[in-house]
Amino acid sequence: MLKVKKVREEEKEGAGMIDRKEALFREALADCVEPVAGIHALLDRASAAGMRAAVVTNAPRINAESMLRAACLDGRLTELVIGEECTRPKPDPEPYREAMRRLGATPSRSVAFEHSRSGLRAARAAGALVFGLTTGLSAAELLQAGAHHAIPDFTSPALAAALATMEAGSA
């Protein structure tokens, strides 16, 4: 019985440390979050075309909301899908499928932007056109993990060309 009690105390202590770390992360956001270049122009383009956008993340909701606020993106994205709120988080495709469902989008008309291996696998398995952002992994790593294209940011000519092709296909 003593061992079980000690394990539970260690779990509580570990959870407390995680909560403190997450709170410090959120406090630091206001000072250091700069969105990836071109995101506001991309969202303007989507809005002008009558498209909606979602965020699909495995981050805790409070962190995701804090990040969006700090990057001045809150209110620009109509849906926020949190992996831990789904039956299965990324790398399972369920969070992306849920975002598509909420947006009324089909996989063939969906574009995903990812920076992690688990996110790339999830988006690809959901059927989206997947762009890997080289903000953490190299282009080769992103492509190997499932990205259709690897781009440094949202100003990439490869992104503009792919979106133009998609838009032409829907006209």
C-alpha positions as a Markdown table, in Angstrom:
| # | Residue | x | y | z |
|---|---|---|---|---|
| 1 | Met | 0.0 | 0.0 | 0.0 |
| 2 | Leu | 2.9 | 2.3 | 0.7 |
| 3 | Lys | 4.3 | 1.9 | -2.8 |
| 4 | Val | 1.0 | 2.7 | -4.4 |
| 5 | Lys | 0.6 | 5.9 | -2.3 |
| 6 | Lys | 4.2 | 6.9 | -3.2 |
| 7 | Val | 3.5 | 6.4 | -6.9 |
| 8 | Arg | 0.3 | 8.5 | -6.7 |
| 9 | Glu | 2.2 | 11.3 | -4.9 |
| 10 | Glu | 4.9 | 11.2 | -7.6 |
| 11 | Glu | 2.2 | 11.4 | -10.3 |
| 12 | Lys | 0.6 | 14.4 | -8.6 |
| 13 | Glu | 4.0 | 16.1 | -8.3 |
| 14 | Gly | 4.8 | 15.4 | -11.9 |
| 15 | Ala | 1.5 | 16.7 | -13.0 |
| 16 | Gly | 2.1 | 19.9 | -11.0 |
| 17 | Met | 5.4 | 20.4 | -12.6 |
| 18 | Ile | 3.9 | 20.0 | -16.1 |
| 19 | Asp | 1.1 | 22.5 | -15.2 |
| 20 | Arg | 3.7 | 25.0 | -14.0 |
| 21 | Lys | 5.8 | 24.5 | -17.2 |
| 22 | Glu | 2.7 | 25.1 | -19.4 |
| 23 | Ala | 1.8 | 28.2 | -17.4 |
| 24 | Leu | 5.3 | 29.6 | -17.9 |
| 25 | Phe | 5.1 | 28.8 | -21.6 |
| 26 | Arg | 1.8 | 30.8 | -21.9 |
| 27 | Glu | 3.2 | 33.8 | -20.0 |
| 28 | Ala | 6.2 | 33.9 | -22.3 |
| 29 | Leu | 4.1 | 33.9 | -25.5 |
| 30 | Ala | 3.2 | 37.6 | -25.4 |
| 31 | Asp | 6.9 | 38.5 | -25.7 |
| 32 | Cys | 8.0 | 36.1 | -28.4 |
| 33 | Val | 5.4 | 34.9 | -30.8 |
| 34 | Glu | 5.8 | 36.0 | -34.4 |
| 35 | Pro | 3.6 | 34.1 | -36.8 |
| 36 | Val | 5.2 | 32.3 | -39.8 |
| 37 | Ala | 5.7 | 34.7 | -42.6 |
| 38 | Gly | 2.7 | 35.0 | -45.0 |
| 39 | Ile | 0.0 | 33.4 | -42.7 |
| 40 | His | -2.1 | 36.6 | -42.6 |
| 41 | Ala | -2.0 | 37.0 | -46.3 |
| 42 | Leu | -2.9 | 33.3 | -46.8 |
| 43 | Leu | -5.9 | 33.7 | -44.4 |
| 44 | Asp | -7.0 | 36.9 | -46.3 |
| 45 | Arg | -6.8 | 35.0 | -49.6 |
| 46 | Ala | -8.9 | 32.1 | -48.1 |
| 47 | Ser | -11.4 | 34.5 | -46.6 |
| 48 | Ala | -11.8 | 36.4 | -49.9 |
| 49 | Ala | -12.4 | 33.1 | -51.7 |
| 50 | Gly | -15.1 | 32.1 | -49.1 |
| 51 | Met | -12.9 | 29.4 | -47.6 |
| 52 | Arg | -12.7 | 28.7 | -43.9 |
| 53 | Ala | -9.7 | 27.5 | -41.9 |
| 54 | Ala | -9.1 | 25.4 | -38.9 |
| 55 | Val | -6.2 | 24.6 | -36.5 |
| 56 | Val | -5.6 | 21.0 | -35.8 |
| 57 | Thr | -3.2 | 20.5 | -32.9 |
| 58 | Asn | -2.1 | 18.1 | -30.2 |
| 59 | Ala | -1.3 | 21.0 | -27.9 |
| 60 | Pro | -3.6 | 21.5 | -24.9 |
| 61 | Arg | -6.5 | 23.8 | -25.7 |
| 62 | Ile | -5.3 | 26.6 | -23.3 |
| 63 | Asn | -1.9 | 26.6 | -25.0 |
| 64 | Ala | -3.4 | 26.6 | -28.5 |
| 65 | Glu | -5.7 | 29.5 | -27.7 |
| 66 | Ser | -2.8 | 31.4 | -26.1 |
| 67 | Met | -0.6 | 30.8 | -29.1 |
| 68 | Leu | -3.3 | 32.0 | -31.5 |
| 69 | Arg | -3.9 | 35.1 | -29.4 |
| 70 | Ala | -0.2 | 35.9 | -29.2 |
| 71 | Ala | 0.2 | 35.6 | -32.9 |
| 72 | Cys | -2.9 | 37.7 | -33.6 |
| 73 | Leu | -4.6 | 34.8 | -35.2 |
| 74 | Asp | -7.5 | 34.3 | -32.8 |
| 75 | Gly | -10.8 | 34.9 | -34.6 |
| 76 | Arg | -9.2 | 34.3 | -38.0 |
| 77 | Leu | -9.6 | 30.6 | -37.8 |
| 78 | Thr | -13.1 | 29.3 | -37.5 |
| 79 | Glu | -12.4 | 25.9 | -35.9 |
| 80 | Leu | -9.9 | 24.6 | -33.3 |
| 81 | Val | -9.6 | 20.9 | -33.2 |
| 82 | Ile | -7.6 | 19.6 | -30.2 |
| 83 | Gly | -6.2 | 16.1 | -30.5 |
| 84 | Glu | -6.8 | 15.1 | -26.9 |
| 85 | Glu | -10.5 | 16.0 | -27.3 |
| 86 | Cys | -10.8 | 13.5 | -30.1 |
| 87 | Thr | -11.1 | 9.8 | -29.7 |
| 88 | Arg | -7.6 | 9.4 | -31.1 |
| 89 | Pro | -5.0 | 12.3 | -31.5 |
| 90 | Lys | -2.4 | 12.7 | -34.2 |
| 91 | Pro | -0.8 | 10.7 | -35.8 |
| 92 | Asp | -4.3 | 9.2 | -36.3 |
| 93 | Pro | -6.1 | 11.1 | -39.0 |
| 94 | Glu | -9.2 | 11.6 | -36.8 |
| 95 | Pro | -8.4 | 15.2 | -35.8 |
| 96 | Tyr | -8.0 | 16.2 | -39.5 |
| 97 | Arg | -11.2 | 14.4 | -40.5 |
| 98 | Glu | -13.0 | 16.2 | -37.6 |
| 99 | Ala | -11.7 | 19.6 | -38.9 |
| 100 | Met | -12.9 | 18.7 | -42.4 |
| 101 | Arg | -16.3 | 17.7 | -41.1 |
| 102 | Arg | -16.7 | 20.9 | -39.2 |
| 103 | Leu | -15.6 | 23.0 | -42.2 |
| 104 | Gly | -17.8 | 21.0 | -44.6 |
| 105 | Ala | -14.7 | 20.2 | -46.7 |
| 106 | Thr | -13.7 | 17.1 | -48.6 |
| 107 | Pro | -10.2 | 15.7 | -48.4 |
| 108 | Ser | -9.6 | 16.5 | -52.0 |
| 109 | Arg | -10.4 | 20.2 | -51.3 |
| 110 | Ser | -8.3 | 20.4 | -48.1 |
| 111 | Val | -4.8 | 21.7 | -47.5 |
| 112 | Ala | -2.8 | 21.0 | -44.3 |
| 113 | Phe | 0.3 | 22.7 | -43.0 |
| 114 | Glu | 2.4 | 20.7 | -40.6 |
| 115 | His | 5.7 | 20.8 | -38.9 |
| 116 | Ser | 5.8 | 17.5 | -37.0 |
| 117 | Arg | 6.0 | 13.9 | -38.2 |
| 118 | Ser | 2.8 | 12.9 | -36.4 |
| 119 | Gly | 0.9 | 15.8 | -37.9 |
| 120 | Leu | 2.2 | 15.0 | -41.4 |
| 121 | Arg | 1.1 | 11.4 | -41.1 |
| 122 | Ala | -2.3 | 12.4 | -39.8 |
| 123 | Ala | -3.0 | 15.0 | -42.5 |
| 124 | Arg | -1.8 | 12.7 | -45.3 |
| 125 | Ala | -3.9 | 9.8 | -44.0 |
| 126 | Ala | -6.9 | 12.1 | -43.9 |
| 127 | Gly | -6.4 | 12.8 | -47.6 |
| 128 | Ala | -5.4 | 16.4 | -47.5 |
| 129 | Leu | -2.7 | 18.1 | -49.7 |
| 130 | Val | 0.1 | 18.4 | -47.1 |
| 131 | Phe | 2.7 | 21.1 | -46.9 |
| 132 | Gly | 5.5 | 20.5 | -44.4 |
| 133 | Leu | 6.9 | 23.7 | -42.9 |
| 134 | Thr | 10.7 | 23.7 | -42.4 |
| 135 | Thr | 10.4 | 25.4 | -39.0 |
| 136 | Gly | 11.7 | 22.3 | -37.2 |
| 137 | Leu | 12.5 | 19.5 | -39.6 |
| 138 | Ser | 14.4 | 19.7 | -42.8 |
| 139 | Ala | 12.7 | 19.5 | -46.2 |
| 140 | Ala | 14.0 | 16.0 | -46.7 |
| 141 | Glu | 12.6 | 14.9 | -43.3 |
| 142 | Leu | 9.2 | 16.5 | -44.0 |
| 143 | Leu | 8.9 | 14.8 | -47.4 |
| 144 | Gln | 10.0 | 11.4 | -45.9 |
| 145 | Ala | 7.4 | 11.8 | -43.2 |
| 146 | Gly | 4.6 | 12.3 | -45.7 |
| 147 | Ala | 4.5 | 16.0 | -46.9 |
| 148 | His | 3.6 | 16.5 | -50.5 |
| 149 | His | 5.7 | 19.7 | -50.5 |
| 150 | Ala | 8.2 | 21.3 | -48.1 |
| 151 | Ile | 8.1 | 25.0 | -47.7 |
| 152 | Pro | 9.9 | 27.5 | -45.4 |
| 153 | Asp | 6.8 | 29.7 | -44.9 |
| 154 | Phe | 3.4 | 30.8 | -46.4 |
| 155 | Thr | 5.0 | 33.0 | -49.0 |
| 156 | Ser | 6.5 | 30.1 | -50.9 |
| 157 | Pro | 5.9 | 30.0 | -54.7 |
| 158 | Ala | 5.2 | 26.3 | -54.5 |
| 159 | Leu | 2.3 | 27.0 | -52.1 |
| 160 | Ala | 0.9 | 29.8 | -54.4 |
| 161 | Ala | 1.1 | 27.5 | -57.4 |
| 162 | Ala | -0.7 | 24.6 | -55.6 |
| 163 | Leu | -3.4 | 26.9 | -54.4 |
| 164 | Ala | -3.9 | 28.4 | -57.9 |
| 165 | Thr | -4.3 | 24.9 | -59.3 |
| 166 | Met | -6.8 | 24.0 | -56.6 |
| 167 | Glu | -8.8 | 27.2 | -57.2 |
| 168 | Ala | -8.8 | 26.6 | -61.0 |
| 169 | Gly | -10.1 | 23.1 | -60.4 |
| 170 | Ser | -13.1 | 24.5 | -58.5 |
| 171 | Ala | -14.0 | 27.2 | -61.0 |
